[in-house]
Amino acid sequence: MTEASGKRNNGAIVLMCLVFVFGMTAMSFAAVPLYRIFCQVTGYNGTAQRVEQYSNVVLDKSIKVTFDANVAPGLDWEFKPEQKSVSPRIGETVKVLFTARNKSSEPILGQAIFNVTPLQAGAYFNKVECFCFTETVLQPGETLEMPVVFFVDPAIVDAEETKDIRVLTLSYTFFEHEKPVAAKASAAGSDGSS
């Protein structure tokens, strides 16, 4: 083996290693959004479905939906449902309200994540409108009422794994959005309150 061919082989190995490292890094950044899309499409892991139309079938059978509201550590907000539960008929469209209050002395940009338990019911929980679809900016001391409009798909009573479910829990956790402080201030100013 000549010295020139040895350098070429080493260069090829280094290039392959760099491509591998770059590819793995790119995949690690893509994993979270791809997993989120997968969960939204399939209802996997209790992810509710986002829909734009209301149910056209309402059953005479009711299902209890309870609400859970949490704030991640480090977010100085108070966050709660205005009612602990509702018992709509399956297929009936319901609107409920959650309230968030910024207890800090600065504007904060937050984002809510959600899930539905039992997890297998997530594919049948349909949200028409939700504060979790967008980021929320709260000014210091500001309180905001936030609606959720949803229905439980009547197909929940036909599926073997969900036909005996009588109670669902819709759970939210608010996290502070990781945008820089300057972005928070500009986002707060763009809400028309400047």
C-alpha positions in Angstrom: 0.0 0.0 0.0 1.4 3.4 -0.9 1.4 6.4 1.3 -1.0 8.2 -1.1 -3.6 5.4 -1.1 -3.4 5.2 2.7 -4.1 8.9 3.0 -7.1 8.5 0.6 -8.5 5.6 2.7 -8.1 7.6 5.9 -9.8 10.6 4.3 -12.7 8.4 3.2 -13.1 7.0 6.7 -13.0 10.5 8.2 -15.6 11.7 5.7 -17.8 8.7 6.4 -17.6 9.3 10.1 -18.4 13.0 9.7 -21.4 12.2 7.5 -22.6 9.6 10.1 -22.2 12.1 13.0 -24.0 14.8 11.0 -26.8 12.5 10.0 -27.3 11.3 13.6 -27.4 14.9 14.9 -29.9 15.8 12.3 -32.1 12.8 13.2 -31.9 13.7 16.9 -33.3 17.2 16.1 -36.0 15.7 13.8 -37.1 13.0 16.3 -39.3 15.3 18.5 -41.3 16.9 15.7 -41.7 13.6 13.9 -42.9 11.9 17.0 -45.3 14.7 17.7 -46.8 14.4 14.2 -47.0 10.6 14.5 -48.9 11.0 17.8 -51.3 13.6 16.4 -52.1 11.5 13.4 -52.6 8.2 15.2 -53.7 9.3 18.7 -50.8 7.3 20.1 -49.8 8.1 23.7 -53.1 9.8 24.5 -52.7 12.6 21.9 -56.1 14.1 21.0 -57.0 14.6 17.4 -57.3 18.1 16.0 -60.3 18.5 13.8 -62.0 21.4 12.0 -65.6 20.1 11.9 -68.0 19.1 14.6 -69.5 15.7 15.1 -72.7 15.0 13.2 -73.6 12.0 15.4 -74.6 12.4 19.1 -75.3 9.3 21.1 -77.7 9.0 24.1 -74.7 7.7 26.1 -72.6 10.1 28.2 -69.0 10.1 29.1 -67.3 11.9 32.0 -64.4 14.2 31.0 -62.2 15.4 33.9 -59.6 18.2 33.6 -56.1 18.4 35.0 -54.0 21.6 34.7 -50.3 21.8 35.6 -47.4 24.3 35.3 -43.9 23.2 34.7 -41.2 24.1 37.2 -39.8 27.6 36.6 -43.0 29.0 35.1 -44.5 31.5 37.5 -48.1 31.1 36.3 -51.3 29.9 38.0 -53.3 27.6 35.6 -56.5 25.9 36.3 -59.8 24.6 34.7 -62.9 26.6 35.5 -64.7 23.4 36.2 -63.3 20.0 37.3 -65.4 17.9 34.9 -68.2 17.7 32.4 -70.4 14.8 31.3 -71.4 15.4 27.7 -73.2 12.9 25.5 -70.8 11.1 23.2 -70.5 13.1 20.0 -71.8 16.3 21.6 -69.5 19.4 21.1 -68.6 21.0 24.4 -66.8 24.3 25.3 -64.9 24.5 28.6 -62.6 27.3 29.9 -59.2 27.3 31.5 -57.7 30.3 33.3 -54.0 31.3 33.4 -52.5 34.1 35.4 -48.9 35.4 35.1 -47.7 35.9 38.7 -44.3 37.3 37.6 -43.2 40.9 37.0 -42.3 40.3 33.3 -44.2 39.1 30.2 -43.9 35.3 29.7 -44.5 33.3 26.5 -45.9 29.9 27.3 -47.0 26.8 25.4 -49.3 24.0 26.6 -48.9 20.3 25.9 -51.7 17.9 26.5 -52.7 14.3 26.6 -55.8 12.2 27.2 -56.0 9.2 29.5 -56.6 6.4 29.2 -54.1 6.6 26.4 -56.1 4.4 24.0 -58.9 7.0 24.1 -56.7 9.7 22.6 -57.6 8.8 19.1 -61.3 9.4 19.9 -60.9 12.8 21.7 -61.3 15.5 19.0 -60.4 19.2 19.6 -62.0 21.8 17.4 -60.5 24.8 19.2 -57.7 24.9 21.9 -55.3 27.3 23.4 -52.7 24.6 23.1 -52.6 25.0 19.3 -50.7 28.3 19.7 -48.3 30.1 22.1 -49.7 32.2 24.8 -48.2 35.5 26.0 -49.2 36.8 29.4 -48.2 40.3 30.7 -47.2 40.7 34.3 -50.3 40.1 36.5 -52.5 39.4 33.4 -55.3 36.8 33.7 -56.6 35.1 30.5 -59.6 32.8 29.9 -58.7 30.1 27.4 -61.3 28.0 25.6 -61.2 24.3 24.6 -63.9 23.1 22.2 -64.1 19.3 21.9 -66.2 16.2 21.3 -65.6 12.5 21.9 -66.0 10.5 18.7 -69.0 8.1 18.8 -66.7 5.4 17.4 -65.2 5.1 20.9 -68.1 2.8 21.9 -67.4 0.4 19.0 -63.7 -0.2 19.5 -62.9 -3.2 21.6 -60.1 -1.4 23.6 -62.3 1.6 24.4 -65.9 0.5 24.6 -65.9 0.1 28.4 -64.3 3.5 29.1 -66.6 5.7 31.2 -64.1 8.5 32.3 -61.5 10.4 30.3 -59.0 12.9 31.7 -57.7 15.8 29.6 -54.5 16.9 31.1 -52.4 20.1 30.2 -49.0 21.2 31.3 -47.8 24.8 30.5 -44.1 25.3 29.8 -42.3 28.6 29.4 -41.4 28.9 25.7 -37.7 28.9 25.0 -37.7 32.1 22.9 -35.2 34.7 23.9 -36.4 37.6 26.2 -36.3 40.1 23.2 -38.6 37.8 21.3 -41.0 37.6 24.3 -41.1 41.4 24.5 -41.8 41.7 20.7 -44.4 39.0 20.8 -46.1 40.7 23.8 -46.1 44.0 21.9 -47.5 42.4 18.7 -50.8 41.4 20.5 -52.2 44.9 20.0 -51.7 46.1 23.6 -48.8 48.4 22.8 
